[in-house]
Amino acid sequence: MSLNADGSVIALGRGQEVRLVYTADGSSPHTFALDDASQAATVTLSPTLHYVAVGPNTRTGFSTIVFSLQDGGRVAELPSDGTQWFDFVFSPGEETLYAIAQRMNNDNLLYAASLGAPGLTLNDAFTEGTVLLGFSQGCPVVYQSSRGPFRCGGPPRREGPWRSP
């Protein structure tokens, strides 16, 4: 389940579909069909309601999909090749979906999926214990249990309450 920033829309994954529900009146004019019920486990709305990302929360044979809320089309798919996808975060301009891919060897990889043209780009690799938090100054912010929070491409933050042990 995902709630947009102003609380006006909820995206719910249930069965083999994702449904948008307007909180003001409970109406549900948009439904997106999935290939399998496992894909409805993780649902993330983009901040300005242009996209919804949906996917399994375990390794399955089914992809994570990004739908356009304007026309219902699939704009990106993250492959299910033994990868568990999690922590979906849309870039500030909503041109890219960032996600952590956990491989079978437990490596965590930060990928960027283009939403304008098909493409999946590896941005960084981490050990276990990695969470994608959001964005700061246009860069993804990651928390890693061994380093604390940091912007990808930048040095780890060492001052303040997030000091790494």
C-alpha positions as CSV (number, residue, x, y, z in Angstrom):
1,M,0.0,0.0,0.0
2,S,1.2,3.5,-0.8
3,L,-0.2,6.9,0.1
4,N,0.6,10.0,-2.0
5,A,2.1,13.1,-0.4
6,D,-1.2,15.0,0.2
7,G,-3.1,11.9,1.3
8,S,-5.6,12.1,-1.6
9,V,-4.8,8.8,-3.2
10,I,-4.0,5.3,-2.0
11,A,-2.5,2.6,-4.2
12,L,-3.5,-0.9,-3.0
13,G,-2.1,-4.2,-4.3
14,R,-4.5,-7.1,-4.0
15,G,-4.7,-10.3,-5.9
16,Q,-3.5,-9.8,-9.4
17,E,-4.1,-6.1,-9.5
18,V,-3.2,-2.7,-8.1
19,R,-6.1,-0.3,-7.5
20,L,-6.0,3.5,-7.0
21,V,-8.5,4.8,-4.4
22,Y,-9.4,8.4,-3.9
23,T,-9.6,9.1,-0.2
24,A,-12.1,11.9,-0.5
25,D,-14.9,9.7,-1.9
26,G,-13.6,6.1,-2.0
27,S,-13.9,5.9,-5.8
28,S,-11.5,3.7,-7.6
29,P,-11.4,4.6,-11.3
30,H,-7.9,3.1,-12.1
31,T,-6.9,-0.6,-11.9
32,F,-3.7,-2.1,-13.2
33,A,-3.5,-5.9,-14.0
34,L,-0.5,-7.9,-12.9
35,D,0.9,-11.2,-14.1
36,D,0.8,-12.8,-10.7
37,A,-0.6,-12.0,-7.2
38,S,3.0,-12.0,-5.8
39,Q,3.6,-8.8,-7.7
40,A,1.1,-6.8,-5.6
41,A,3.2,-7.1,-2.4
42,T,5.2,-3.9,-2.7
43,V,3.5,-0.7,-4.1
44,T,5.0,2.7,-4.4
45,L,3.4,5.8,-5.8
46,S,5.5,8.6,-7.4
47,P,5.2,11.9,-5.5
48,T,3.2,13.7,-8.3
49,L,1.1,10.7,-9.2
50,H,2.7,10.0,-12.6
51,Y,3.7,6.4,-11.8
52,V,3.2,3.5,-9.6
53,A,5.8,0.8,-9.0
54,V,4.7,-2.7,-8.0
55,G,6.5,-5.9,-7.3
56,P,7.0,-9.0,-5.2
57,N,8.7,-8.8,-1.8
58,T,10.5,-12.1,-2.3
59,R,12.4,-13.7,-5.1
60,T,9.8,-15.0,-7.6
61,G,9.6,-15.6,-11.3
62,F,7.7,-12.3,-11.8
63,S,9.0,-8.8,-12.6
64,T,8.7,-5.5,-10.8
65,I,6.6,-3.2,-13.0
66,V,6.3,0.6,-13.3
67,F,3.0,1.7,-14.7
68,S,2.1,5.2,-16.1
69,L,-0.9,6.5,-14.2
70,Q,-1.8,8.7,-17.2
71,D,-2.3,5.9,-19.8
72,G,-1.9,2.7,-17.8
73,G,1.0,1.5,-19.9
74,R,4.0,-0.3,-18.5
75,V,7.0,2.0,-18.7
76,A,9.7,-0.1,-17.0
77,E,10.2,-3.7,-15.8
78,L,12.9,-4.8,-13.4
79,P,13.8,-8.4,-14.2
80,S,13.1,-11.3,-11.9
81,D,16.3,-13.2,-12.7
82,G,16.9,-14.4,-9.1
83,T,16.8,-10.8,-7.9
84,Q,14.7,-9.4,-5.1
85,W,13.9,-5.8,-5.7
86,F,13.0,-3.4,-2.9
87,D,13.2,0.2,-1.6
88,F,11.6,1.9,-4.7
89,V,12.3,5.6,-4.8
90,F,11.4,7.9,-7.7
91,S,13.9,10.7,-8.6
92,P,12.8,14.3,-7.9
93,G,11.9,14.8,-11.6
94,E,10.3,11.4,-11.8
95,E,12.3,10.4,-14.9
96,T,14.0,7.5,-13.0
97,L,13.1,4.8,-10.5
98,Y,15.9,3.8,-8.2
99,A,15.7,0.4,-6.5
100,I,17.9,-1.9,-4.5
101,A,18.4,-5.3,-6.0
102,Q,19.5,-8.1,-3.7
103,R,21.2,-10.9,-5.6
104,M,21.4,-14.6,-4.5
105,N,24.9,-14.0,-3.0
106,N,23.3,-11.2,-0.8
107,D,25.1,-8.4,-2.6
108,N,22.9,-5.3,-2.7
109,L,23.0,-3.3,-6.0
110,L,21.6,0.2,-6.6
111,Y,20.0,0.4,-10.0
112,A,18.3,3.2,-11.9
113,A,15.5,2.4,-14.3
114,S,14.8,5.0,-16.9
115,L,11.1,5.8,-17.2
116,G,11.4,7.7,-20.5
117,A,13.3,5.1,-22.6
118,P,13.9,1.5,-21.7
119,G,17.1,1.1,-19.7
120,L,18.5,-0.3,-16.4
121,T,21.8,1.1,-15.1
122,L,23.9,-0.2,-12.2
123,N,24.8,2.8,-10.0
124,D,26.6,1.2,-7.0
125,A,27.2,-2.0,-5.2
126,F,27.0,-2.6,-1.4
127,T,27.3,-5.4,1.1
128,E,24.3,-6.6,3.1
129,G,22.3,-4.2,5.3
130,T,21.5,-1.5,2.7
131,V,18.4,0.7,2.5
132,L,17.5,3.3,-0.1
133,L,16.1,6.3,1.9
134,G,15.4,9.0,-0.7
135,F,17.2,11.9,-2.3
136,S,19.4,14.8,-1.3
137,Q,20.8,17.4,-3.7
138,G,19.7,15.2,-6.6
139,C,21.5,12.1,-5.5
140,P,20.2,8.9,-4.0
141,V,20.7,8.6,-0.2
142,V,21.5,5.2,1.1
143,Y,21.8,3.8,4.7
144,Q,24.3,1.0,5.1
145,S,24.7,-0.7,8.5
146,S,28.5,-0.5,8.3
147,R,28.7,3.1,7.1
148,G,25.6,5.0,8.1
149,P,23.7,7.3,5.7
150,F,25.4,8.8,2.7
151,R,24.7,10.2,-0.8
152,C,25.7,7.8,-3.6
153,G,28.8,9.2,-5.2
154,G,29.7,11.2,-2.1
155,P,31.6,10.5,1.1
156,P,29.8,8.9,4.0
157,R,28.4,11.3,6.6
158,R,30.6,10.9,9.8
159,E,29.4,13.8,11.9
160,G,26.3,14.2,14.0
161,P,23.9,11.5,15.3
162,W,24.6,9.2,12.4
163,R,28.2,8.5,13.2
164,S,29.2,5.0,12.1
165,P,30.7,2.8,14.9
